[in-house]
Amino acid sequence: MKNEKTTDAICSYMNEEHCTKEEALNHLKGMKDDAFHELVHEYLKPSQVPRCCRRLMFQHGRVTHFLLGDSVSSQLTQRERINDAMESFYSPV
């Protein structure tokens, strides 16, 4: 099954901004990367939140970023992406 949320996000942005699919993909990739950089910044700055809680959220963000990868423009389903990742973990070097 195709990732309908991704397709909807691309189509919505294209309709709102009257742009091409490539421009929409670049914008969404930029948003994803900006959000990840903000997560890194929040994790590294001093905070009253215990480090273990911040680390948990940071690790969750890293895993999500890894699994999403370039999913905005990829046709792989989330299950295929997870299977590919698990295969790379278990295959000998």
DOFI-736748 format. One record per residue (C-alpha): residue number from 0; x, y, z. Coordinates in Angstrom, 1 decimal, always signed. Layout:
@num = NUM xx = X yy = Y zz = Z
...
! end
This chain:
@num = 0 xx = +0.0 yy = +0.0 zz = +0.0
@num = 1 xx = +1.3 yy = +3.4 zz = -0.9
@num = 2 xx = +2.1 yy = +5.9 zz = +1.9
@num = 3 xx = -1.1 yy = +8.1 zz = +1.6
@num = 4 xx = +0.0 yy = +10.6 zz = +4.2
@num = 5 xx = +3.2 yy = +11.4 zz = +2.3
@num = 6 xx = +1.3 yy = +11.7 zz = -0.9
@num = 7 xx = -1.3 yy = +13.9 zz = +0.7
@num = 8 xx = +1.5 yy = +16.1 zz = +2.1
@num = 9 xx = +3.1 yy = +16.5 zz = -1.3
@num = 10 xx = -0.2 yy = +17.2 zz = -3.1
@num = 11 xx = -1.3 yy = +19.7 zz = -0.4
@num = 12 xx = +1.9 yy = +21.6 zz = -0.6
@num = 13 xx = +1.8 yy = +21.6 zz = -4.4
@num = 14 xx = -1.7 yy = +23.0 zz = -4.4
@num = 15 xx = -1.0 yy = +25.6 zz = -1.7
@num = 16 xx = +2.2 yy = +26.9 zz = -3.2
@num = 17 xx = +1.5 yy = +26.2 zz = -6.9
@num = 18 xx = +4.8 yy = +24.4 zz = -7.4
@num = 19 xx = +6.2 yy = +21.2 zz = -9.0
@num = 20 xx = +6.4 yy = +17.9 zz = -7.3
@num = 21 xx = +10.2 yy = +18.2 zz = -7.1
@num = 22 xx = +10.0 yy = +21.6 zz = -5.3
@num = 23 xx = +7.5 yy = +20.2 zz = -2.9
@num = 24 xx = +9.7 yy = +17.2 zz = -2.2
@num = 25 xx = +12.7 yy = +19.5 zz = -1.6
@num = 26 xx = +10.7 yy = +21.6 zz = +0.8
@num = 27 xx = +9.4 yy = +18.6 zz = +2.8
@num = 28 xx = +12.9 yy = +17.1 zz = +3.0
@num = 29 xx = +14.2 yy = +20.5 zz = +4.2
@num = 30 xx = +11.5 yy = +20.6 zz = +6.9
@num = 31 xx = +12.4 yy = +17.0 zz = +8.0
@num = 32 xx = +16.1 yy = +17.9 zz = +8.2
@num = 33 xx = +15.4 yy = +21.2 zz = +10.1
@num = 34 xx = +13.3 yy = +19.3 zz = +12.6
@num = 35 xx = +16.1 yy = +16.8 zz = +13.2
@num = 36 xx = +18.7 yy = +19.5 zz = +13.6
@num = 37 xx = +16.4 yy = +21.3 zz = +16.1
@num = 38 xx = +16.0 yy = +18.0 zz = +18.0
@num = 39 xx = +19.8 yy = +17.7 zz = +18.2
@num = 40 xx = +20.1 yy = +21.2 zz = +19.5
@num = 41 xx = +17.4 yy = +20.7 zz = +22.1
@num = 42 xx = +19.1 yy = +17.5 zz = +23.3
@num = 43 xx = +22.6 yy = +19.1 zz = +23.6
@num = 44 xx = +21.6 yy = +22.4 zz = +25.4
@num = 45 xx = +21.4 yy = +22.5 zz = +29.2
@num = 46 xx = +18.0 yy = +21.8 zz = +30.6
@num = 47 xx = +16.0 yy = +21.0 zz = +33.8
@num = 48 xx = +14.7 yy = +17.9 zz = +32.1
@num = 49 xx = +16.6 yy = +14.8 zz = +33.3
@num = 50 xx = +19.2 yy = +13.6 zz = +30.8
@num = 51 xx = +17.7 yy = +10.1 zz = +30.6
@num = 52 xx = +14.4 yy = +11.6 zz = +29.4
@num = 53 xx = +16.1 yy = +13.8 zz = +26.8
@num = 54 xx = +18.2 yy = +10.9 zz = +25.6
@num = 55 xx = +15.1 yy = +8.7 zz = +25.2
@num = 56 xx = +13.4 yy = +11.4 zz = +23.0
@num = 57 xx = +16.6 yy = +12.0 zz = +21.1
@num = 58 xx = +17.1 yy = +8.2 zz = +20.4
@num = 59 xx = +13.5 yy = +8.0 zz = +19.3
@num = 60 xx = +14.0 yy = +10.9 zz = +16.9
@num = 61 xx = +17.2 yy = +9.3 zz = +15.5
@num = 62 xx = +15.4 yy = +6.0 zz = +14.8
@num = 63 xx = +12.5 yy = +7.7 zz = +13.2
@num = 64 xx = +14.8 yy = +9.8 zz = +11.1
@num = 65 xx = +16.7 yy = +6.7 zz = +10.0
@num = 66 xx = +13.5 yy = +4.7 zz = +9.2
@num = 67 xx = +12.0 yy = +7.6 zz = +7.3
@num = 68 xx = +15.2 yy = +8.2 zz = +5.5
@num = 69 xx = +14.2 yy = +9.6 zz = +2.1
@num = 70 xx = +10.7 yy = +8.2 zz = +2.4
@num = 71 xx = +9.2 yy = +11.4 zz = +1.0
@num = 72 xx = +10.3 yy = +10.5 zz = -2.4
@num = 73 xx = +10.7 yy = +6.7 zz = -2.0
@num = 74 xx = +8.0 yy = +4.2 zz = -3.0
@num = 75 xx = +9.0 yy = +1.7 zz = -0.3
@num = 76 xx = +6.5 yy = +1.0 zz = +2.4
@num = 77 xx = +7.4 yy = +1.4 zz = +6.0
@num = 78 xx = +7.5 yy = -2.4 zz = +6.4
@num = 79 xx = +9.9 yy = -2.8 zz = +3.4
@num = 80 xx = +12.1 yy = +0.0 zz = +4.9
@num = 81 xx = +12.2 yy = -1.8 zz = +8.3
@num = 82 xx = +12.9 yy = -5.1 zz = +6.7
@num = 83 xx = +15.8 yy = -3.5 zz = +4.7
@num = 84 xx = +17.2 yy = -2.0 zz = +7.9
@num = 85 xx = +17.0 yy = -5.2 zz = +9.8
@num = 86 xx = +18.6 yy = -7.1 zz = +7.0
@num = 87 xx = +21.6 yy = -4.7 zz = +7.0
@num = 88 xx = +21.9 yy = -5.3 zz = +10.8
@num = 89 xx = +22.1 yy = -9.0 zz = +10.5
@num = 90 xx = +24.1 yy = -9.4 zz = +7.3
@num = 91 xx = +27.8 yy = -10.2 zz = +7.8
@num = 92 xx = +30.3 yy = -7.5 zz = +6.8
! end
